[in-house]
């Protein structure tokens, strides 16, 4: 039985207990949330080394890191280094988006090494294999696609992105009313190309029940992809995006009825003033399903700094109710990220997620900041580094900027506000005061 089916039967699974323990939550709260569909617990029955986490209402905002190979950078070793960096930097999940050679072998290596939730986009492998087998991606068959999906599920993938909401009607409307950037979703573009070539409906929509059968067998969480997500601010919250979201809302209900856990993906490039509206629309149309957002990116003009752009949008989206942030790295829009980019993207997204947890009043979220504040007052640098979101970076900067490990930092020196006030008011925290 899937986590959802068991939750509806009143069963608290070992995965629910572990997820609750990791967040100091009541396991019954997790069970009720899963039963209602407002929490998902991606835990494929074949992912044996998984440390389960819950995503959704009442839980900490989670962060995903996209990693993967490409035809230009096909080395599995480099991908596993990125996985190690993702784990060390505190990501909650990774998605293997490999498009280079040996996709299946690389995915299995990632699953074997990852205690984090692992997601994939199976159509990438199906498209790559169609190109090798037939010489053209559009020659991919429906059976090719579903065979690949089942392979990912059988290997142990915890959640898969499937662009089920792109229908022929949406594509026809897009042809009549072109966007500034028509489609930026790679999976969405592959499906649209296939649909137009074959003059057929999206197989993931047409054969959605076949997809649900696979998901039930392996307890794979469906992440309903946003193939029509805006790729620039000019396309945000337009007809194509909302039309797809309406379809996804219907599919959420069908998945839940079958006992399949489901979350919904969201934009994309969205101006600050539209983010809250986007979250509210998704939560309404998709019946409270956990919302998994890329960014959102709040401006189009910052290549090289898009991890900052995404963190700004991610904090606001999560405060408004988004549950799962997909990181963006400094390499976004420029090239394949390396391990350093992965780390920077994760830290930026974790900061955004934590800021949102505080704003949402998540129990215990502010405790972390209070510990840091007390350490700062005491000029306790060891404790400040310990509670930094990136202790490695904090320690390096402290050492570089303060030769000799002086008590005050080199910014203020003898004019340190903490020390001056402690001496004036009297404090046991500073010897000699």
C-alpha positions as CSV (number, residue, x, y, z in Angstrom):
1,X,0.0,0.0,0.0
2,X,1.1,3.6,-0.6
3,X,1.7,6.0,2.2
4,X,-1.6,7.7,1.2
5,X,-3.6,4.5,1.3
6,X,-2.1,3.5,4.7
7,X,-2.7,7.0,6.1
8,X,-6.4,6.8,5.1
9,X,-6.6,3.5,6.9
10,X,-5.3,5.2,10.1
11,X,-1.9,3.5,9.9
12,X,1.2,5.5,11.0
13,X,4.0,3.9,8.9
14,X,7.6,3.8,10.0
15,X,8.4,6.4,7.4
16,X,5.8,8.8,8.9
17,X,7.3,8.3,12.3
18,X,10.8,9.0,11.1
19,X,9.7,12.1,9.2
20,X,7.8,13.3,12.2
21,X,10.8,12.7,14.5
22,X,13.2,14.6,12.3
23,X,11.0,17.7,12.6
24,X,9.8,17.2,16.1
25,X,6.2,16.8,15.0
26,X,3.4,14.6,16.0
27,X,3.3,11.5,13.8
28,X,-0.5,11.7,13.8
29,X,-0.3,15.2,12.3
30,X,1.8,13.8,9.5
31,X,-0.6,10.9,9.0
32,X,-3.7,13.2,8.8
33,X,-1.9,15.6,6.4
34,X,-1.0,12.7,4.1
35,X,-4.5,11.3,4.3
36,X,-5.9,14.7,3.3
37,X,-3.4,15.2,0.5
38,X,-1.9,18.4,1.9
39,X,1.3,16.5,2.9
40,X,3.3,14.1,0.8
41,X,6.0,11.7,2.0
42,X,8.0,10.6,-1.1
43,X,9.4,7.2,-0.2
44,X,9.7,4.6,-3.0
45,X,9.5,1.1,-1.6
46,X,12.8,0.3,-3.5
47,X,14.8,3.3,-2.1
48,X,16.4,1.4,0.7
49,X,18.8,4.0,2.2
50,X,16.2,6.8,2.3
51,X,15.9,9.1,5.3
52,X,12.2,10.1,4.8
53,X,10.9,13.6,5.0
54,X,7.4,15.1,4.7
55,X,6.6,18.0,2.4
56,X,3.5,20.2,2.9
57,X,1.3,21.9,5.4
58,X,2.7,22.4,8.9
59,X,6.2,21.1,8.0
60,X,9.4,22.9,7.4
61,X,9.8,24.3,3.9
62,X,12.1,21.9,2.0
63,X,14.8,22.5,-0.6
64,X,15.6,20.5,-3.7
65,X,18.9,20.6,-5.7
66,X,18.9,19.7,-9.4
67,X,22.0,17.8,-10.4
68,X,22.8,15.8,-13.6
69,X,25.0,15.2,-16.5
70,X,24.8,16.6,-20.0
71,X,26.3,15.6,-23.4
72,X,29.0,18.1,-22.8
73,X,29.7,17.0,-19.2
74,X,28.9,13.3,-19.1
75,X,31.1,12.3,-16.2
76,X,29.4,10.3,-13.4
77,X,32.1,11.2,-11.0
78,X,31.4,14.9,-11.2
79,X,27.7,14.2,-10.7
80,X,28.4,12.2,-7.5
81,X,30.6,15.1,-6.3
82,X,27.5,17.4,-6.7
83,X,25.4,14.9,-4.8
84,X,28.0,14.9,-1.9
85,X,27.9,18.7,-2.0
86,X,24.1,18.7,-1.9
87,X,24.1,16.5,1.2
88,X,26.8,18.5,2.9
89,X,25.1,21.8,2.2
90,X,21.8,20.6,3.7
91,X,19.5,19.9,0.7
92,X,16.4,17.9,1.5
93,X,16.1,16.3,-2.0
94,X,18.0,16.0,-5.3
95,X,16.7,15.6,-8.8
96,X,18.8,13.7,-11.3
97,X,18.2,15.5,-14.6
98,X,20.9,13.7,-16.5
99,X,20.8,13.9,-20.3
100,X,24.2,12.6,-21.1
101,X,25.1,9.0,-21.8
102,X,24.4,6.1,-19.4
103,X,21.4,7.8,-17.8
104,X,20.1,4.6,-16.2
105,X,23.5,3.6,-14.7
106,X,24.1,7.1,-13.3
107,X,20.6,7.2,-11.8
108,X,21.2,3.9,-10.0
109,X,24.5,5.3,-8.6
110,X,22.7,8.4,-7.3
111,X,20.0,6.3,-5.6
112,X,22.6,4.0,-4.0
113,X,24.5,6.9,-2.6
114,X,21.6,9.2,-1.6
115,X,19.9,9.2,1.7
116,X,17.9,12.2,0.4
117,X,14.7,12.0,-1.6
118,X,15.5,11.5,-5.3
119,X,13.4,12.8,-8.1
120,X,13.8,12.4,-11.9
121,X,12.1,13.5,-15.2
122,X,11.8,10.2,-17.1
123,X,11.0,11.8,-20.4
124,X,14.6,13.0,-20.6
125,X,15.8,9.4,-20.8
126,X,13.0,8.4,-23.1
127,X,13.9,11.2,-25.5
128,X,17.7,10.5,-25.4
129,X,17.1,6.8,-26.1
130,X,14.7,7.6,-28.9
131,X,17.3,9.8,-30.5
132,X,19.8,7.0,-30.3
133,X,17.3,4.3,-31.5
134,X,15.3,6.1,-34.1
135,X,17.4,9.1,-35.0
136,X,14.7,11.5,-33.9
137,X,13.1,12.3,-30.5
138,X,9.6,12.6,-32.0
139,X,9.8,8.9,-33.0
140,X,9.5,8.0,-29.3
141,X,6.5,5.7,-28.8
142,X,4.0,5.8,-26.0
143,X,5.3,2.5,-24.8
144,X,8.9,3.8,-24.8
145,X,7.8,6.6,-22.5
146,X,5.9,4.4,-20.0
147,X,8.5,1.7,-20.1
148,X,11.0,4.4,-19.0
149,X,8.7,5.7,-16.3
150,X,8.4,2.2,-14.9
151,X,12.1,1.7,-15.0
152,X,12.7,4.8,-12.9
153,X,10.0,3.6,-10.4
154,X,11.5,0.2,-10.2
155,X,15.0,1.6,-9.5
156,X,13.7,3.4,-6.5
157,X,13.0,7.0,-7.6
158,X,10.9,8.7,-4.9
159,X,9.1,11.3,-7.1
160,X,8.9,11.9,-10.8
161,X,8.1,15.1,-12.7
162,X,5.5,14.3,-15.4
163,X,4.0,17.1,-17.6
164,X,0.5,15.7,-17.7
165,X,-1.3,19.0,-17.9
166,X,-0.3,20.0,-21.4
167,X,-3.3,19.2,-23.6
168,X,-3.8,19.6,-27.4
169,X,-6.2,22.5,-26.6
170,X,-3.5,24.3,-24.7
171,X,-1.0,23.9,-27.5
172,X,-3.5,25.1,-30.0
173,X,-4.2,28.2,-27.9
174,X,-0.5,28.8,-27.6
175,X,-0.1,28.7,-31.4
176,X,-2.8,31.4,-31.7
177,X,-1.5,33.5,-28.8
178,X,2.3,33.3,-28.8
179,X,4.2,34.3,-25.7
180,X,7.4,36.3,-25.4
181,X,9.2,33.0,-24.6
182,X,6.9,30.2,-25.7
183,X,8.1,27.3,-23.6
184,X,11.1,27.0,-21.3
185,X,10.3,23.7,-19.7
186,X,12.5,21.0,-21.3
187,X,10.0,18.2,-20.6
188,X,7.2,20.4,-21.8
189,X,9.0,21.3,-25.1
190,X,9.7,17.6,-25.8
191,X,6.0,16.7,-25.3
192,X,4.7,19.6,-27.4
193,X,7.1,18.7,-30.2
194,X,5.8,15.1,-30.1
195,X,2.2,16.1,-30.0
196,X,2.5,18.4,-33.0
197,X,4.4,15.8,-35.0
198,X,1.9,13.0,-34.3
199,X,-1.2,15.3,-34.1
200,X,-2.1,13.4,-31.0
201,X,-3.0,14.1,-27.4
202,X,-0.3,14.2,-24.7
203,X,0.2,10.5,-23.7
204,X,0.8,11.5,-20.1
205,X,-2.7,13.0,-20.1
206,X,-4.4,10.5,-22.3
207,X,-3.1,7.5,-20.4
208,X,-3.0,9.0,-16.9
209,X,-4.5,5.9,-15.4
210,X,-1.5,3.9,-16.7
211,X,0.8,6.3,-14.9
212,X,-1.2,5.9,-11.7
213,X,-0.9,2.1,-11.9
214,X,2.9,2.4,-11.9
215,X,2.9,5.0,-9.1
216,X,0.7,2.8,-6.9
217,X,2.9,-0.3,-7.4
218,X,6.1,1.5,-6.2
219,X,4.6,4.3,-4.2
220,X,6.1,7.0,-6.4
221,X,4.9,10.5,-5.7
222,X,3.8,12.3,-8.8
223,X,5.1,15.8,-9.2
224,X,2.8,17.3,-11.8
225,X,5.1,19.4,-13.9
226,X,4.4,22.9,-15.1
227,X,5.2,22.6,-18.8
228,X,3.7,26.1,-19.4
229,X,5.6,27.8,-16.6
230,X,6.6,31.4,-17.6
231,X,10.2,31.7,-18.7
232,X,10.2,35.5,-18.4
233,X,8.2,38.1,-16.4
234,X,6.3,39.1,-19.5
235,X,4.6,35.7,-19.6
236,X,3.8,35.4,-15.9
237,X,0.3,34.3,-14.9
238,X,-1.0,34.2,-18.5
239,X,-3.7,32.1,-20.0
240,X,-1.4,29.1,-20.9
241,X,-0.1,28.9,-17.3
242,X,-3.5,29.0,-15.7
243,X,-5.1,26.7,-18.3
244,X,-2.5,24.0,-17.4
245,X,-3.0,24.6,-13.7
246,X,-6.8,24.0,-14.1
247,X,-6.0,20.6,-15.7
248,X,-3.5,19.7,-13.0
249,X,-6.1,20.4,-10.4
250,X,-8.3,17.8,-12.0
251,X,-5.5,15.3,-12.1
252,X,-4.7,15.9,-8.4
253,X,-8.2,14.6,-7.6
254,X,-7.8,11.5,-9.9
255,X,-4.4,10.7,-8.3
256,X,-5.7,10.9,-4.8
257,X,-8.7,8.8,-5.6
258,X,-6.3,6.0,-6.8
259,X,-4.2,6.3,-3.6
260,X,-1.2,8.1,-5.3
261,X,0.6,10.9,-3.5
262,X,0.8,14.1,-5.6
263,X,2.3,17.5,-5.6
264,X,2.2,20.3,-8.1
265,X,5.0,22.3,-9.7
266,X,4.9,26.0,-10.2
267,X,6.6,28.9,-11.9
268,X,9.1,30.1,-12.9
269,X,9.7,33.8,-13.6
270,X,7.1,35.8,-11.7
271,X,7.2,39.5,-10.5
272,X,7.1,40.0,-6.8
273,X,3.6,41.5,-6.9
274,X,2.2,38.3,-8.5
275,X,3.8,35.6,-6.3
276,X,1.2,35.5,-3.6
277,X,-1.6,35.4,-6.1
278,X,0.1,32.5,-7.9
279,X,0.4,30.5,-4.7
280,X,-3.2,31.2,-3.7
281,X,-4.5,30.2,-7.2
282,X,-2.5,26.9,-7.1
283,X,-3.7,26.0,-3.5
284,X,-7.3,26.7,-4.5
285,X,-7.3,24.9,-7.9
286,X,-5.2,22.0,-6.7
287,X,-7.1,21.3,-3.5
288,X,-4.2,22.2,-1.2
289,X,-1.7,19.9,-2.8
290,X,1.9,20.7,-1.8
291,X,3.4,23.4,-4.1
292,X,6.9,22.8,-5.5
293,X,8.3,26.0,-7.1
294,X,11.3,26.9,-9.2
295,X,12.5,30.1,-7.6
296,X,10.3,32.0,-8.5
297,X,12.7,34.3,-10.2
298,X,11.6,37.9,-9.7
299,X,13.6,39.5,-12.5
300,X,15.1,38.4,-15.8
301,X,18.3,40.5,-15.8
302,X,20.7,38.8,-13.4
303,X,22.5,35.9,-15.0
304,X,25.3,34.9,-12.7
305,X,23.3,36.0,-9.7
306,X,20.0,34.1,-10.3
307,X,20.5,32.2,-7.0
308,X,19.9,35.5,-5.3
309,X,16.9,36.3,-7.6
310,X,15.4,33.0,-6.8
311,X,15.9,33.3,-3.1
312,X,14.0,36.5,-3.0
313,X,11.1,35.0,-4.8
314,X,11.4,31.7,-2.9
315,X,11.1,33.4,0.4
316,X,8.0,35.3,-0.6
317,X,6.4,32.2,-2.2
318,X,7.1,30.0,0.8
319,X,5.7,32.7,3.1
320,X,2.6,32.7,1.0
321,X,2.2,28.9,1.2
322,X,4.6,27.2,-1.2
323,X,6.0,24.0,0.4
324,X,9.1,23.0,-1.6
325,X,11.7,25.2,-3.2
326,X,13.7,24.1,-6.2
327,X,17.1,25.8,-5.9
328,X,18.6,28.0,-8.7
329,X,22.3,28.3,-9.0
330,X,24.6,31.1,-10.2
331,X,25.0,29.1,-13.4
332,X,21.2,29.3,-14.3
333,X,20.6,30.4,-17.9
334,X,24.4,30.2,-18.5
335,X,25.5,26.6,-18.3
336,X,25.6,23.3,-16.3
337,X,26.4,24.1,-12.6
338,X,29.5,22.7,-11.0
339,X,29.8,21.5,-7.4
340,X,30.5,25.1,-6.1
341,X,27.4,26.4,-7.9
342,X,25.3,23.6,-6.3
343,X,26.5,24.6,-2.8
344,X,25.7,28.3,-3.4
345,X,22.3,27.5,-4.8
346,X,21.4,25.3,-1.9
347,X,22.5,27.8,0.8
348,X,20.6,30.6,-0.9
349,X,17.4,28.5,-1.0
350,X,17.8,27.3,2.5
351,X,18.0,30.9,3.7
352,X,14.8,31.7,1.8
353,X,13.1,28.6,3.3
354,X,14.1,29.4,6.8
355,X,13.0,33.0,6.5
356,X,9.6,31.7,5.4
357,X,9.4,29.2,8.2
358,X,9.9,32.1,10.7
359,X,7.3,34.3,8.9
360,X,4.8,31.4,8.9
361,X,5.2,30.8,12.6
362,X,6.6,27.3,12.3
363,X,7.2,26.1,15.9
364,X,10.9,26.2,16.8
365,X,12.0,28.1,13.6
366,X,13.0,31.2,15.5
367,X,15.0,29.2,18.1
368,X,17.9,28.9,15.7
369,X,18.1,32.7,15.3
370,X,17.8,33.2,19.0
371,X,20.8,31.0,19.6
372,X,22.8,33.0,17.0
373,X,21.7,36.3,18.6
374,X,22.9,35.3,22.1
375,X,26.2,34.1,20.7
376,X,26.7,37.5,18.9
377,X,26.0,39.4,22.1
378,X,28.6,37.3,23.9
379,X,31.1,37.7,21.0
380,X,31.2,33.9,21.1
381,X,32.6,33.2,17.6
382,X,32.7,29.5,17.9
383,X,29.0,29.3,18.6
384,X,28.2,31.8,15.9
385,X,30.0,29.6,13.4
386,X,28.3,26.5,14.7
387,X,24.8,28.0,14.1
388,X,25.6,29.6,10.8
389,X,23.6,28.3,7.8
390,X,27.0,27.6,6.2
391,X,29.5,27.1,9.0
392,X,32.4,26.4,6.5
393,X,31.9,29.7,4.8
394,X,31.5,31.7,8.1
395,X,34.6,30.1,9.6
396,X,36.7,31.0,6.5
397,X,35.5,34.6,6.4
398,X,36.1,35.0,10.1
399,X,39.7,33.7,9.8
400,X,40.5,35.8,6.7
401,X,39.1,39.1,8.0
402,X,40.4,38.9,11.6
403,X,44.1,37.9,11.9
404,X,45.0,36.9,15.4
405,X,41.5,35.9,16.4
406,X,40.8,39.1,18.2
407,X,37.6,39.2,20.4
408,X,36.0,42.0,18.4
409,X,35.7,41.8,14.6
410,X,37.7,44.0,12.3
411,X,34.6,45.9,11.2
412,X,34.3,47.7,14.5
413,X,37.3,46.9,16.6
414,X,37.4,49.1,19.8
415,X,34.0,50.6,18.8
416,X,32.2,47.2,19.0
417,X,28.7,47.9,20.1
418,X,28.3,44.6,21.9
419,X,31.4,45.2,24.1
420,X,30.7,48.9,24.8
421,X,27.2,48.2,26.0
422,X,28.3,45.2,28.0
423,X,30.9,47.3,29.8
424,X,28.5,50.1,30.4
425,X,25.6,47.9,31.7
426,X,27.8,45.3,33.4
427,X,27.9,41.8,32.0
428,X,29.4,38.5,33.2
429,X,29.8,37.6,29.5
430,X,32.9,39.8,29.1
431,X,35.8,39.2,31.5
432,X,36.9,42.4,33.3
433,X,33.6,44.2,32.7
